[in-house]
Amino acid sequence: MIKSLLRNAKDFARLLFLSQKKSIPVGHRQYLVKGAYANSLVKFVSKSRQYEPELNLLIKTILRLRKGTFIDVGANVGQTFLKFLEIDEKRHYIGFEPQLHGCLAIDDFIQNNGLISSTLSLCIQAY
């Protein structure tokens, strides 16, 4: 019963995301953003050079010092993921997000941009 309700909620939430499409520049690539978070992610990318500049330096330093998968706990709608892609789009990424809408936004971004082989986002919900 719970699985059925979650599946229906997830399907409904996906329908809400299909209303918008935008292309955003991240690093050396253009990425497609679809759905309800398209506007907020486009705004974030346009301001990301000024938004949390210390995070850019931190991610660059961590990726330079450590090899392996980048793990993002509390991935929200993918702000850190976008910064990560700008710095090192070839490295593996795993994002954990407990809120369904944020998780769906990241999952759709991954699928729409062919990033499935190198990235993963997980919805972890507490009951």
N, C-alpha and C positions, 0 to 999 in steps of 0.2 A: 504494500500500500504506500509506504513512504517513498520507495523507489519510483513508483508510478507518479506520485505527486511531484517529486523532484524533476523527473523527466518532462512532465507537462510544464512546470515552471520554467525549466531551461529552454524548452521549445518556444514558449511565449516570449521570454526575454530575448531570444535570438531574433524573433520577428521585429522587436523594437529597434534592433541594431541595423536593420536593412534599409533604413530610410535615407542615409547620407553616404556619399563617397567623396573622398578628398585624397590628393597626392601630397606627401610631405617629403622634404629633403632631409635625409639623415646620413651623415658621413658622405660617401661617394655615390649614394643610391637614392632613388625615389621610392618611397613605400606607399602602398595603398592603405588608406584608413577608411573603414566603412562603419556606419552605424551612429548611434547616439553620442559616442565619445569623439567622433571625428572633429568637431569644432574645438573641443577642449584640448585634444592632442595637437591640432594644428597651431593653436595659440601657444601651447607649451613649447613646441619646436621653434616657433618664431622668437620666443623669449629665452630659450634654453641656454644661450650663451651667457645671459645675465642671471639665470635662475640657478641657484645653488652652485656657484662656480667651484666651491670647495669640494663638491661631490665629483665633479669632473676630474679634479686632481687626485682625489682619493681612489676613484675607479682606475684611472691610468696607473697609479702607483701599485695598487693591488694586482692588476693584470700583469704588470711588468715583473713583480716579485714572485708571483705564484702562477704555476701552470694549472690547467684543469678547468673544470666547470665553474661558472659563476652562479652563485645561488642568491636569489633575491627573496627575502622573507617579508611579506607585506607588499606585494607587487603593485597593488592599487590598480590603475588602468594602464600601467606600463611606462611611467615616466623614467624610471631608472633603466628599464629595458631599452628605451630609445637612446639614452646616454651611452649605455653599454654597446649598442649597435654602432654608434658613431665612432667609438674607440676601437672595438675589435669584433667585427661581425662574423668572424670565422669560429670563434670560441663557443663552446656549448653553454647554454643558459637554462636554468630551472627557476621558475618563479612560483611562489606560494601565495595564494590570495584567498581569504575566507569569504569575501563577498562575491556573490554570483555575478553581478553586473560587471565588476572589474575583471573577473576571471574570463567571462565571455568576451570582453573587449580584447584582452590579450590573446585568447585563443583564436578569435577571428583575424586579428592582425597577423598572427603566425601563419594561419592557413592562407590568407589572401596574398601573402608575400612569399610563399614557398619556403618558409623557414622551418618546416616540420622536422627535418632531419637533424637540426642542430639545437632546437629549442623545445621547451616543455613548460607549460603552466599547469598548476594543480589547484583545483578548488578544494579547500579543506574547510568543512563546516562543522561546527560543534552543535550537538543537539542536547 
